[in-house]
Structures are given as structure tokens and as C-alpha cells.
Amino acid sequence: MRDPGAGHPDTVEVMEEQEPQRNAADRAADRARERAAARRRVEQQQTWVDLQIQQAQERGDFDDLPGFGKPIKDLDGRSDPDWWLKRFVERENITGVLPPALQVRRDDADLDARLDGLSSERQVREAVEEFNEAVHRARFQPLGGPPMITDPRDVGTEVTRWRERRDERRRRAAAEQPAPEPVEPREPKRRWWSRRSP
């Protein structure tokens, strides 16, 4: 049997008009379903995250964190855009990121302590020569920045000062040690072959 409306021009036009409306309605329904599914996924993820945090709290994973119970630093209202970078450099003890003139000033301030940690005169000479090379490199650096005011150090003078500080540390260490208690002389033990039998 033949469809009475098949092939009729009016029927084709009505079907073509309904097709975009149905597709638009289907697309809108699909978008609504996708949004609802995404909303459910986010809610499930939040629930999972909350569950993980609660379990960690029950285990005590957050009890011994650094700074627990202390006020947060630097909340005085000043806004420094590089606060995170400064805190990172301080926490990780990063050196060598300063302009050359400032890095040499910092090295100059720390040089005596660094030299005191060395054990031989040769090492002290090498450390002072290395410092002097850094001063010369910073002085002739083409980069801008703060003025270079640090002078090189005399190797002989630094070695003499290192020796004096080392001798002073040794004298203080010897003075802090308690004197050994005198040992009472004991009678020598008699050997078995020298014992006389009664």
C-alpha cells in the first residue's frame, strides 16, 4: 500500500520544517543532559575530596604540619607582588640569584664564617682567591644594578686572620675541657711465675 502523503510537495515541506525543530530540541535536551551529568560528576568529586580530607584528619595527617597553631606570616596588609618568590628563596636557601654586586656583598659578609669551616691553609687561600675572582667579575659586569663597593681581600692577611681565629678556638676548647682526674698508682700485679707458694 502506498503512503497517501508520500511524494506530495506539502508533506515534504512539513517534514523539512519539523527536522530542524526536532534537531534543535534534541540538541537542547542533549546539552541539558550533559550539564546535569557534569554537575553530578562535580558533586561526586567534591564528596570524594571531602571524604579524603576527613579520613586524613581522623588519621592525624594534619596534626604536625609546620606552622600549625601559629599566625600566618606577612599578613600586615602590605601587598608585595613578589612575596611568593621571596619566601621561596628564603625557604629553599637559594643563592646566586642576586645582582652580582649584591651577591658579592653577601659573600663578603659570610666569608669569615666560610673560612673558619676550612681545615687547611691551602683551602683558605683557594677560597679567598675564588672570592677575589668573583669581585673582579662583578666589577666588570656589563649589567646595571647597585654600585660595586666590595673590595678584594688580601690572601696573606686572610690566612693570618684565619690562623689567629683557629688558634683562639683551640685555646677556648682546651680551656673548656676539664682537667683529667689524677690516677692513683696501683701496685703492679704479680705474675703467676713470680708468685711464691707458702
DRENDO-1510 file (C-alpha; in Angstrom, 1 decimal, always signed):
<recs>
REC; n; res; u; v; w
REC; 1; MET; +0.0; +0.0; +0.0 .
REC; 2; ARG; +1.2; +3.3; -0.9 .
REC; 3; ASP; +1.6; +6.2; +1.7 .
REC; 4; PRO; -1.0; +8.8; +0.7 .
REC; 5; GLY; +1.2; +11.7; +1.6 .
REC; 6; ALA; +4.4; +10.3; +0.1 .
REC; 7; GLY; +5.7; +12.4; -2.7 .
REC; 8; HIS; +3.2; +15.2; -2.1 .
REC; 9; PRO; +5.0; +18.5; -2.1 .
REC; 10; ASP; +3.3; +19.9; +1.0 .
REC; 11; THR; +4.2; +16.8; +3.1 .
REC; 12; VAL; +7.9; +17.1; +2.2 .
REC; 13; GLU; +8.0; +20.8; +3.2 .
REC; 14; VAL; +6.3; +20.0; +6.6 .
REC; 15; MET; +8.8; +17.2; +7.2 .
REC; 16; GLU; +11.8; +19.5; +6.4 .
REC; 17; GLU; +10.4; +22.2; +8.7 .
REC; 18; GLN; +10.0; +19.7; +11.6 .
REC; 19; GLU; +13.5; +18.3; +11.1 .
REC; 20; PRO; +15.4; +21.4; +12.3 .
REC; 21; GLN; +13.0; +21.9; +15.1 .
REC; 22; ARG; +13.4; +18.3; +16.3 .
REC; 23; ASN; +17.2; +18.6; +15.9 .
REC; 24; ALA; +17.3; +21.8; +17.9 .
REC; 25; ALA; +15.1; +20.3; +20.6 .
REC; 26; ASP; +17.3; +17.2; +20.6 .
REC; 27; ARG; +20.4; +19.3; +20.9 .
REC; 28; ALA; +19.0; +21.3; +23.7 .
REC; 29; ALA; +18.0; +18.1; +25.6 .
REC; 30; ASP; +21.4; +16.7; +25.0 .
REC; 31; ARG; +23.1; +19.8; +26.4 .
REC; 32; ALA; +20.8; +19.7; +29.4 .
REC; 33; ARG; +21.7; +16.0; +30.0 .
REC; 34; GLU; +25.4; +16.8; +29.6 .
REC; 35; ARG; +25.2; +19.7; +32.1 .
REC; 36; ALA; +23.3; +17.5; +34.6 .
REC; 37; ALA; +25.9; +14.7; +34.2 .
REC; 38; ALA; +28.8; +17.2; +34.7 .
REC; 39; ARG; +27.0; +18.6; +37.8 .
REC; 40; ARG; +26.7; +15.1; +39.2 .
REC; 41; ARG; +30.4; +14.4; +38.5 .
REC; 42; VAL; +31.5; +17.6; +40.2 .
REC; 43; GLU; +29.3; +16.8; +43.2 .
REC; 44; GLN; +30.7; +13.3; +43.4 .
REC; 45; GLN; +34.2; +14.6; +43.1 .
REC; 46; GLN; +33.6; +17.1; +45.9 .
REC; 47; THR; +32.2; +14.3; +48.0 .
REC; 48; TRP; +35.2; +12.2; +47.3 .
REC; 49; VAL; +37.6; +15.1; +48.2 .
REC; 50; ASP; +35.7; +15.8; +51.4 .
REC; 51; LEU; +35.9; +12.1; +52.3 .
REC; 52; GLN; +39.7; +12.0; +51.7 .
REC; 53; ILE; +40.2; +15.1; +53.9 .
REC; 54; GLN; +38.0; +13.7; +56.6 .
REC; 55; GLN; +39.9; +10.4; +56.6 .
REC; 56; ALA; +43.3; +12.2; +56.7 .
REC; 57; GLN; +42.1; +14.3; +59.7 .
REC; 58; GLU; +41.0; +11.1; +61.5 .
REC; 59; ARG; +44.4; +9.6; +60.9 .
REC; 60; GLY; +46.1; +12.7; +62.2 .
REC; 61; ASP; +47.9; +13.6; +59.0 .
REC; 62; PHE; +47.3; +17.3; +59.5 .
REC; 63; ASP; +48.4; +17.4; +63.2 .
REC; 64; ASP; +52.1; +18.1; +62.9 .
REC; 65; LEU; +52.2; +20.4; +59.9 .
REC; 66; PRO; +54.7; +23.3; +60.1 .
REC; 67; GLY; +53.1; +26.5; +61.3 .
REC; 68; PHE; +50.2; +24.6; +63.0 .
REC; 69; GLY; +48.6; +26.9; +65.5 .
REC; 70; LYS; +50.7; +29.9; +64.6 .
REC; 71; PRO; +49.7; +33.1; +62.8 .
REC; 72; ILE; +50.4; +33.3; +59.1 .
REC; 73; LYS; +53.4; +35.5; +58.4 .
REC; 74; ASP; +53.3; +38.7; +56.5 .
REC; 75; LEU; +49.6; +39.4; +56.9 .
REC; 76; ASP; +50.2; +43.0; +57.8 .
REC; 77; GLY; +48.3; +44.5; +54.9 .
REC; 78; ARG; +51.2; +45.3; +52.7 .
REC; 79; SER; +50.9; +43.9; +49.2 .
REC; 80; ASP; +54.1; +42.7; +47.7 .
REC; 81; PRO; +53.7; +41.2; +44.3 .
REC; 82; ASP; +56.9; +39.1; +44.7 .
REC; 83; TRP; +56.1; +37.7; +48.2 .
REC; 84; TRP; +55.9; +34.1; +46.9 .
REC; 85; LEU; +59.3; +34.4; +45.2 .
REC; 86; LYS; +61.0; +35.9; +48.3 .
REC; 87; ARG; +59.5; +33.3; +50.5 .
REC; 88; PHE; +60.6; +30.5; +48.1 .
REC; 89; VAL; +64.2; +31.9; +48.0 .
REC; 90; GLU; +64.3; +32.1; +51.8 .
REC; 91; ARG; +62.8; +28.6; +52.4 .
REC; 92; GLU; +65.0; +26.8; +49.8 .
REC; 93; ASN; +68.1; +28.9; +50.7 .
REC; 94; ILE; +68.7; +29.7; +47.1 .
REC; 95; THR; +71.8; +31.7; +46.4 .
REC; 96; GLY; +73.3; +33.2; +43.2 .
REC; 97; VAL; +70.1; +34.9; +42.1 .
REC; 98; LEU; +71.1; +38.4; +43.2 .
REC; 99; PRO; +72.7; +41.0; +41.0 .
REC; 100; PRO; +76.5; +40.4; +41.0 .
REC; 101; ALA; +77.3; +43.4; +43.3 .
REC; 102; LEU; +74.8; +42.3; +45.9 .
REC; 103; GLN; +75.9; +38.6; +45.7 .
REC; 104; VAL; +79.5; +39.7; +46.3 .
REC; 105; ARG; +78.4; +41.8; +49.3 .
REC; 106; ARG; +76.6; +38.8; +50.8 .
REC; 107; ASP; +79.6; +36.5; +50.1 .
REC; 108; ASP; +81.9; +39.1; +51.7 .
REC; 109; ALA; +79.7; +39.1; +54.9 .
REC; 110; ASP; +79.8; +35.3; +55.0 .
REC; 111; LEU; +83.5; +34.8; +54.0 .
REC; 112; ASP; +84.9; +34.7; +57.6 .
REC; 113; ALA; +82.5; +32.0; +58.7 .
REC; 114; ARG; +83.1; +30.1; +55.5 .
REC; 115; LEU; +86.9; +30.3; +56.0 .
REC; 116; ASP; +86.5; +29.1; +59.6 .
REC; 117; GLY; +84.9; +25.9; +58.4 .
REC; 118; LEU; +88.0; +25.0; +56.3 .
REC; 119; SER; +90.8; +22.9; +57.7 .
REC; 120; SER; +93.9; +23.8; +55.8 .
REC; 121; GLU; +95.8; +26.9; +54.8 .
REC; 122; ARG; +95.7; +25.8; +51.1 .
REC; 123; GLN; +91.9; +25.6; +51.2 .
REC; 124; VAL; +91.7; +29.1; +52.8 .
REC; 125; ARG; +93.9; +30.5; +50.1 .
REC; 126; GLU; +91.8; +28.9; +47.3 .
REC; 127; ALA; +88.6; +30.3; +48.9 .
REC; 128; VAL; +89.9; +33.8; +49.1 .
REC; 129; GLU; +91.2; +33.7; +45.6 .
REC; 130; GLU; +87.8; +32.5; +44.4 .
REC; 131; PHE; +86.1; +35.3; +46.3 .
REC; 132; ASN; +88.5; +37.8; +44.7 .
REC; 133; GLU; +87.7; +36.5; +41.2 .
REC; 134; ALA; +84.0; +36.9; +41.9 .
REC; 135; VAL; +84.7; +40.5; +43.0 .
REC; 136; HIS; +86.6; +41.2; +39.7 .
REC; 137; ARG; +83.8; +39.6; +37.6 .
REC; 138; ALA; +81.2; +41.6; +39.4 .
REC; 139; ARG; +83.2; +44.8; +39.0 .
REC; 140; PHE; +83.4; +44.4; +35.2 .
REC; 141; GLN; +80.0; +43.0; +34.6 .
REC; 142; PRO; +78.1; +45.0; +31.9 .
REC; 143; LEU; +74.8; +44.6; +33.7 .
REC; 144; GLY; +73.3; +47.5; +35.6 .
REC; 145; GLY; +72.4; +47.3; +39.2 .
REC; 146; PRO; +73.6; +48.6; +42.5 .
REC; 147; PRO; +77.1; +50.1; +42.7 .
REC; 148; MET; +80.0; +47.7; +43.4 .
REC; 149; ILE; +81.5; +48.7; +46.8 .
REC; 150; THR; +83.2; +45.5; +47.8 .
REC; 151; ASP; +86.9; +45.3; +47.5 .
REC; 152; PRO; +89.0; +42.1; +47.0 .
REC; 153; ARG; +90.7; +40.7; +50.1 .
REC; 154; ASP; +94.4; +40.2; +50.5 .
REC; 155; VAL; +95.1; +36.5; +50.6 .
REC; 156; GLY; +98.0; +36.7; +53.1 .
REC; 157; THR; +96.1; +38.8; +55.5 .
REC; 158; GLU; +93.1; +36.5; +55.4 .
REC; 159; VAL; +95.3; +33.5; +56.0 .
REC; 160; THR; +96.9; +35.2; +59.0 .
REC; 161; ARG; +93.4; +36.2; +60.4 .
REC; 162; TRP; +92.2; +32.6; +59.8 .
REC; 163; ARG; +95.2; +31.2; +61.8 .
REC; 164; GLU; +94.5; +33.6; +64.7 .
REC; 165; ARG; +90.8; +32.6; +64.8 .
REC; 166; ARG; +91.7; +28.9; +64.6 .
REC; 167; ASP; +94.3; +29.3; +67.5 .
REC; 168; GLU; +91.8; +31.2; +69.6 .
REC; 169; ARG; +89.2; +28.4; +69.0 .
REC; 170; ARG; +91.7; +25.8; +70.0 .
REC; 171; ARG; +92.6; +27.7; +73.2 .
REC; 172; ARG; +89.0; +28.1; +74.1 .
REC; 173; ALA; +88.3; +24.4; +73.5 .
REC; 174; ALA; +91.3; +23.4; +75.6 .
REC; 175; ALA; +90.2; +25.8; +78.5 .
REC; 176; GLU; +86.7; +24.3; +78.4 .
REC; 177; GLN; +87.8; +20.7; +78.8 .
REC; 178; PRO; +88.0; +19.6; +82.4 .
REC; 179; ALA; +91.4; +18.6; +83.7 .
REC; 180; PRO; +91.8; +14.8; +83.8 .
REC; 181; GLU; +91.5; +13.3; +87.3 .
REC; 182; PRO; +94.7; +12.0; +88.7 .
REC; 183; VAL; +95.0; +8.3; +88.6 .
REC; 184; GLU; +96.3; +6.7; +91.8 .
REC; 185; PRO; +99.2; +4.4; +91.2 .
REC; 186; ARG; +98.4; +0.7; +91.7 .
REC; 187; GLU; +100.7; -2.0; +92.8 .
REC; 188; PRO; +101.9; -3.9; +89.9 .
REC; 189; LYS; +100.3; -7.3; +89.5 .
REC; 190; ARG; +102.4; -10.2; +90.3 .
REC; 191; ARG; +102.8; -12.7; +87.5 .
REC; 192; TRP; +102.0; -16.3; +88.1 .
REC; 193; TRP; +105.6; -17.3; +87.7 .
REC; 194; SER; +106.8; -14.9; +90.2 .
REC; 195; ARG; +104.4; -15.8; +93.0 .
REC; 196; ARG; +105.8; -17.8; +95.8 .
REC; 197; SER; +103.9; -20.6; +97.3 .
REC; 198; PRO; +103.7; -20.7; +101.1 .
</recs>
